[in-house]
Amino acid sequence: MPPVVPMRLPLESFTVERFRGIRDLELRDLGRFNLLVGRNNSGKTSVLEALSVFCAPLDPWKWMGVASWREPFGGSTVVERFRWLFPQTREQELTRPYDGMLSVVGVGRAPVREVVARYQELRGTEVVGAPSARVGEVAVGERRGARVEVAVKTRQMDLFTGEETRGSFTFWERERFEAPPQPVEPAVPFRAINPSAHWLGGVRDFSEAKLAGHWDETIALLKKIEPTILGAELLVPPWASDNSPTVYLRDERAGLLPLGSYGDGIRRALHFALTIPSVAGGVLLIDELETAIHVSALEHVFRWLLDACVTHDVQVFATTHSLEALDAILAVDPTPEEDIVAYRLEREGEQTTARRYGEDLLKRIRYERGLDVR
């Protein structure tokens, strides 16, 4: 597949006007590979979540994914997870039930320009008890839910009418969510990888890569980490009672082994390799970039990652706490172009700021002075 030569990046700047605890945070002069660094609770993951909302503003299922980013295995209720995405103004804080708004703005070749969304908590009553119980014996409880209304401004928006694309959805706790028909455009192709994502993917991603013809490059990446890997198969083990398929890797020494026989590093690299081709021309979001990858393999993985992103025209936003990961990324890009940019987020009170470090400055700070920018 020949490299795609883009005219512009999906995003050249991105502003989080209101999202969670962030206000008016601007990331200027974005690069192909954008690293978010800073102390705990400085807002790094929040920026990735805000980018997710920006990329798919009218898809209710994507919103559900953003709300569950930090709790992929459950925990708080869906209403609580959604609520904290939407900060309130001083005036809104006086209202009950909860009523909040968020706003993000991007500039680049992406069709989306601005997303403004409002969250309104809903209250109602629900009947609790057996269907056969008499009316006087049935308990009445509180029904909790929320409505999200979204307005999207696009790059091609009619300048005379100022028309926006709008959508909305409503959900209730302990009730099955049924997303209403929504316009899926405008949208930016994107995927979000959190620290546990390599455990949640697998068979479906494998099948998509096979069908799309991306499997050879996936195996090429795995071989850089584990040279004994020759290929992969999707098989149904004879002991599988539900006939569910399993991913097997072919090892030159041990033969076919289930993916579960390998460590987290192989799973993580496999997830990267399967994901990037699926977001060609779009955005890849990675929380804790270095997760599960041994220091000795960082350069191999990041060299492939950077090359693959250029080939498929993918822009990356990634958080990291690792100085080794930062050094490995800088080491794999010898070109003079400023492909790699870092933003150090700092929070003081209610204000979050971002200090930008271009690639040349990053290399001088690390190679000549040995300073830590995290």
N, C-alpha and C positions, 0 to 999 in steps of 0.2 A: 504494500500500500504506500504510494508516494506521500510525502509530507504535505499537509495542508498549509498553505501560506496565507495567514490572515492579514487583513488590512489593519484591524484594531483588536485589542483584547476585549473580551466580554465586558470587563469592568476596568476603567482607568482611574476611577475614584469611587469611593463608597462612603456614605455618611449615615450614621445611626443617629437619627434625631431623637427618637424616644423608643427604647426597647429595654425591658427589664430595668436594671439600675443604671443604664447608660443614657446620657444626654449629650447631644451635639458632638459626637465623636466622628472626626473626619479622617479617612485614610486616603491620602493623596498619592498620585504617581505610582499606581500599583504596577507590579511586575507579573511575569509569568508564574513565578513561585513566590508566594507571600507568606512569611513566617510571622506568627503572633507570639511574642514572648512577654514575660512579666510575672509578677508574684501571683500567688494564689488569690483568687477572688478579684483579679484586676479587670475581668471582663472578656477574656480570650474566647471562652466557649460561647459567651453571649453574642460575640461578633459572628461566629459561625452560624448560630441559630438565626440571627438577623439576616444573614445572607441566604439561608434556606427559605425564609419567608419571602425575600425579594425575588428569588428564582422561580418560585411556584406559588404566586400569591392567591390564585383562585382554585387551588386544588385542596379540598378539605382533608383528604387523606395525608397530604404532605404536612398540613398544619398539625394533624394528630402526631405525625412523626417528630416534628419539632418540639411539641409539648412533652413528648416522652423521651427525648434525647438523653436526659440525665437519669431517667429511670426506665431503661428498656425492659426490665423484668417486673415492673409494677412498683407499687409503693403508695404514694398519695393518690387521691382521687383525680379523675380527669378534669374536673372543674378547677381544682387547686393547681394542677399542672398548667392549665391554660391561663389562669388568672395572672400569674406572675410574669407572663410575657408582656402584659399590658400595664404600664405604669399609669398612675393617676396624677392629675394636676391638683393643686391645693383646693380648688373649688370642688373637684370630683371626690376628694377624700371625705367631704361632708355628706355625700350621697350614700344611700343604702337601698338596694344591694350594690355590690361592686360594679363600677363603671369605669373602664380605662381605655386608653388609646395608645397605639404605637405608630411609628413613622420611620421609613428608611428610604434613602435616595441613592441612585447609582448613575454614573455617566460612563458610557462606552458604547460598544456596538450592540449590546443586549437590547432587546425590544422594550424591556421594562425600564421605566424612568423613576417612578415614585410609587410607593405602596403606603397607604394609610388604612389602618384597621381599627375597628372599635369592638370592644368586648363588653357585653351587658349580661350580668348574672340574672338568672330567672328563678323565680320561686313559684311553687305550686303545691298541690296536695296529691297524695297517692294513697290508694287503699291497700292496707296490709292485712292479710288473713286468707283463710281458705275460701275458694270460690263458693262453696256450699254454705258458708256461715251466714247467719241472719244479719241484717243490717246493724242491729244494735250491738252485735258481737264483733264487728269488724273494726280494727284499729285504723286510724287515719294518721299518716305520717307526712313529713315534708318532702316535696319533690324538688330536687336541685338540678339546675341546668344552666346553659349559657347560649347566647347568640353572638356570632361573630359576623360583622359586616365589613367588607373589604372594597376599597376603591383603588384602582390602578391607573396611573398615568403612563402613557407609552411614548416612545420616541416618535411614532408616527401620529400622535394624537392631533386631532383637528384643532388648529390654533384659533379658529374663528368661533367654533361652538364650545370648545373646552370640554368636550365629552370625555367621560372616563368609563372604563370598563368596571362593572361592579358585580359582586357576588356575595352570597351569605350562606350560612349554615347554622343549624341549631342542634345541640346535643344535650342529653340528660344522663345523669349518673345512673348506673345499674340498668341501663337500657341499651339495646343494640343500636349502634349508630348507623344510620342510613343516609349516605351523602346525597343531597339533591343534585339534579343535573346542573353542571356548572360549565361555563366557558373555560377551557383549559388554556386558552391563549389570552394574553401574552405570557410566555414562560421561557425560562432559560434551562437547557439540559443541565442537570446537576445530580450528584450523589453525595451523601454525607456518610462518613465513616467514623464511628465513635470507637472508643478503646475496646469494646466487646464485639464489634461488628463481624470480625472474622469467625466468631462462633455462631453467628446468626445466619450467615449466608451458606453457600454450598451448592446443592444440587441445581437449584434454579439458575444461579449465576454461571455454573458450569455449562448447562444446557444452552444458555443465551450465547456464551462465547463460542461454543461449537457451531451453532447455527449461523452466527455472524462471521465465522471464519477467522476468529482471533486466537484460536487455541495454540497455534505454533509459538507465537510470541509469549504466551503465558508460560509454556513449558521452558522456553529459553530463559525467562527470569528465574524460575525455580531451579534450573540447573546451575545458575550463578551462585545460588545459596547452598544447594545440595547437589554436587556434580553427579551423584549416582542416579538421580531421577531421569528416566528415559521418556516417560509419557504418562497418560492418565486414562482411565476408563470409568464409565458410569455403569455400575453393575447392581443387580439385586442378589444379595447373599441368600443362599438356600435356607438359612435359618430365619429370614425376615418374615414374620407372620403376616405383616400387612403389605408385603411385596414392595416396600419402599426402596428406591435405589440409593446407593451409597457411592461416594467418590473414592476411587482407588488410584493410587499412584504406582507406576511400574518402576521398581528399583532394580538396578542391574545386578545387585548382589542377592537381594531377598525376594525378588519377584513382585507380585501384586500385594500391596499393603493398603489397608484402609487409611484415609486421610487422618483419622484419629490417632494413628500410630506415630505421627510426626508431631513435632513441637509446635508451639504457638507461632514461632517465626515463619515457618512454612505456610501456616494458615493465613497469617497476616499478609505475606508477600503474594500468596495466591489471590487473596481478596483484592489487593491493589491491581494485580494484573487482569483480573476479570472485570474490574469496575471501569478503568480508564477508557477503553474503547467504547463503552456504553454511553459516555458523556462527551463524545467528540463535539468540539465547538462550544463546549459549555464550561462548567465549574465543578471542581472536586474539592470537598471540604473534609479535612482530616483532623480529628481531635487527638492530641498526644501522638504525634507522628512516629515517635520512636518505639511505641508500645510493641513488646514481644520480639523486637529485632535485636539480636546480639550486636555489640559494638563492632565486632569483626566483620559483620555483614552489612553494616550501614552504608558504606560507600557503594557496594555492589547494588544494593536495592535502590539507593537514591540516584545513582547514575542511570539505571534503567528507568526509574520514575520520571526523571527530568527529560530524558530522551523521548519517552512515550508521550509525555504531555505536549512536547513540541510536535511530534508526529501527528497526534490526534487533535491538536489545537485545543488543549485543555488548560484552563487557568486554575492554579492550586492556592488554597488558603489553608494553612496548617498551624496548629498550636504545638509548642514544644517546651519542655522544661530542661531539655538535655543539651549541654554544651557540646557533647560528642556528636549529637545529631546535627547541630548547627555547623560544626567544623566539617563534617562529612559532606553536607550539602554544598558548602563553599568549595570543597576540594574537587567535586565532580564537574564543575563548570569553569573551564579555562577561557571561555570566550569573553571578549571585551564588552559585549552587550550586557545591560543591566537586567538580567533575567530574574535574579534573586533579590528580594527586598525584605527587610525585617522591620517590624513595628513593635516597639516596646510600650505596652499599655501601663499606665499608672493611674491609680485612683486616689483622689484626695477629697474627702467629704462626698458630695454628690456629683463631683466632676471627674470624668475620665478623659485622659489625654493620651495621644499617641506620638511617640518620637520616631521618626523615620530614619532607617539606616540603609543607604544604597549598597549595592554589592561591593563596589570599590572601597567604600568606607568600612564595611564589615571586614573585608580581607585585611585592611591595614590595621584595624583594631585588634583582630585576632592574631595575624601573622607577625606584625611588627611590635605590637605593644602587649599582646597576651591578655587583653582586658576582657571582662565578662559583660556582655550586653543584656543578659537575661534579667 
